[in-house]
Structures are given as C-alpha cells and as structure tokens.
Amino acid sequence: AQSVTQLDSQVPVFEEAPVELRCNYSSSVSVYLFWYVQYPNQGLQLLLKYLSGSTLVESINGFEAEFNKSQTSFHLRKPSVHISDTAEYFCAVSEPGGYNKLIFGAGTRLAVHP
Amino acid sequence: KAGVTQTPRYLIKTRGQQVTLSCSPISGHRSVSWYQQTPGQGLQFLFEYFSETQRNKGNFPGRFSGRQFSNSRSEMNVSTLELGDSALYLCASSSRPNEQFFGPGTRLTVL
C-alpha cells in the first residue's frame, strides 16, 4: 500500500528566507507525485507534479521539487518565501492506473513571518 | 471557465440524519472525485466517478455513497450521520489523469 510522510507538521520561516518542506513516500510500484497548497477556507490548488522525465519540476510561483527515487523523496523548496506563501502544503502520490485517486500526507503548515 | 462549485458551503446536521452534498465540475470534465478532510485523519479519498460510473473507491463504510449524473454533476450522500463525519468534504474534477481541480469544499458539522 502507498503512504506519504510529511516530516514537519509546521515550518516557521522569515520572509525572503529559503524553505524546504520534506516529503517521503512508500510504494511497491512506480508512483506519480504531487504538491498541493491550501489557503485558509479554500480548496486545494496544484502546485507542481512529477509524472516522468526530468526529476526536477518547477511551479510558476518559484517553488521547485526534486524526485529522488533512491531516497523515495519529493521535497519542496523555494529559495525566497513571501508572506503570501503562508498556507498548508500537502504532498500526494497516485499510482499509474489508479485513475485520480490521491494518497495525501498529513500536511505541513508553512508560516512566513515578516 | 468557471471552477468547481460545491453546494452548500456550510451545513449543520444532527446525529442520525442524512445529508447530500453537491458538486458541479468544470465544464467538459467527466471525472469527479470526493475527499474527506479532518484534523485527525487528514485528506482521505472517498470515491471517483467517471461517466456516471464509480471507478475507484476508498476505504469508507457503506454509509458514504455517491452518484454522477449525465451532465457530470455529482452528489455524495452520508446516511446515519455520526459525530466523526464532521469534516470538510472536497470535490475535484478532471478532464485527464493526474490533473485535478478542487472546489472550495462543503464544511459539514454534525452535532
């Protein structure tokens, strides 16, 4: 069975500092990997995804994540965060052939302070 | 294009009652998935419908059911509500695999 572990439940950081949100997964088969962001009182928004190809994927708002198969990780990074990045971030996996079923991690609350 | 809409946004019910939540997908999207989000269990997959057929199901009791109509709109129903069913219920629609768009959710409170 697949599972996702987000190693930090909360990450406080100062504005303009770099941040890394950690995600590890467990699966006996190949997986697709996703990062979603949830702002207060809103649904989830897809930040970026890894399906195949280059192991480094980027989002339009400066986040990037690297798929590391040997370490079964998909950590999310941003070199310089803004106050507006304050939100909850979820790592998720799906299995090829599993249609749209996503298995989510518990989430990491990113709090950016001025 | 309008996004995924969910109605109602907030709902209060009492134990033992039943509830129906509605989801209207993005126009042209034929897949609708439902998720339950709680502080204790996090985000959990309930089921997915595609062209009016359930093609994937999570590990929830039979009290949770759903359906999809010919216009791709979907409803989920929870019967005999329990306190633990209090949650944010999220709906997501998709026109292709691995690209889901989520609605704002329906917050259900069971008293």
Interface residues (C-beta under 8 A of the other chain):
Chain A: Y32 F34 Y36 N41 Q42 G43 L44 Q45 L46 K49 L51 F90 A92 S94 G98 Y99 N100 K101 L102 I103 F104 G105 A106 G107
Chain B: V4 S31 S33 Y35 G42 L43 Q44 F45 E48 F50 R55 N56 G58 L90 A92 S94 P97 N98 E99 Q100 F101 F102 G103 P104 G105
